[in-house]
């Protein structure tokens, strides 16, 4: 995960200090893509947030933040969390024409029974643009 975050930081820095205006690499705050998928025995719904993307013909590749709603039933005993929780993930997506395939990463915090860990998922979505 550290390598992914390092690569993301390097790409973002290079893009912010670049003077080239006709580059196909862009920074975007919102791309109009809705995705639903599976992660860690539950589901998620997200809309791509701030990202760095590269477009070539009908294909766009992006890495960025994913403001999401995670849907997962809490299996712990005693007090339980809500089954629907807002969260922020990071991930990669490939969009071909209007279809998006996404690989998100979400962090599960430490609980009394589990250590904190990053969980990888997969999602399929639609680009409204």
N, C-alpha and C positions, 0 to 999 in steps of 0.2 A: 504494500500500500504506500510505503514511503517513496518508492520509485515513481508510482503514478502521480503522487502529489508533487514530487520534484520536477517531473516532466511538465506537468500542468503549469507550475510556477515559471519554468524556463520559457515555455511557449507564450505565456501571458506577458512576461517581461519583454521578450523579443518583439511581440506585436505592438506593445505600447510605445516602444522606442523606435519603431520602424518608420521610415519616411516614404515608403513606396505607396502610391495611391491606387494602382491598378491590381493589387494583389487579390487573389481569390481567398485568402485567409482573412477572416473577419471576427470581430468581437461583437456579440449581440446580447441584449438584455432579455429578450423574449422572442421565440421563433414560431409560436402558434402550433405547437405539437402537443397532443394529449396522448398519454401512454398508460396502459394498465398491464399488470403483470404479477409475477409470483416471486416472493422472497421469504426465506426463513419460515416455512409452514404457514404463510399468510399471503395477503395480496397488497398491492399498492396501486395508487392512481397518482400520476404526476403530470405537470406541465413544465416543459423544459424552461429553466431559468437562465441566469447569466452563463454564457458559454463562449468558447473559442471554436470556430467551425471553419471547415475547408470544403469548398464546393467545386466539383468537377462534373460538367455536363448535367445529368439528371440525378447525381448522387451527392449527398452532403454527409460529411463525417463531423462529429462534434464531441467535445468533452466539456462538462460543465456541472453546475449545481442543479439539483432537482427538488424544488419545493413539492412535497408529497403528502398524501394521506395514506397511512399504513393501516391495514385492516387485519387484525390478528386477535384471536381469543386468548386471553391470559389463562394459562394452565396451572398457575401456582395456587397453593392453598391459602386460605385466609383472605386478606384484602387483595382486590384485583384491580388491574388497570382497565381503562376504557378500551373497548375493542377497536375503536377508530381514533388514531392519534396523528396529529400533524407532525411532520419531521422533515429534515433536510438531508438529502443524499447527494452523492456525486456519481457521475457515470459517463459512459461512452454511448453514443448512438450513431447509427447509420440510417440515413433516410434515402430511399430510392423512390423518386417521383413523389407519391403521397404516403407511402408505407414506411413506418419507422420501426427499427429493431434496436432495442436498448439493453445495455448491461449496466444496471445500477448497483451501487454499493451503499449500504445503510449501516450505521453503527448501533448495535444493541448495548445499552449501558449495563453495568454490573448490577446483579441482583443478589439476593441471599443464596441462590442456588447456582447461578452461572456467572462466569467472568465476562467482562465486556469484550466484544469482538465485532469485527466488520463482517457483514454477510453480503454475499453477491446474489443477485437475482437476474431475472430476464423478463423483458416486456415487449409488447407489440402495440403500436400506436398509429395515429393518423396525423398528417401535417395539413393544417387548414390553409396554408399559404401556397 
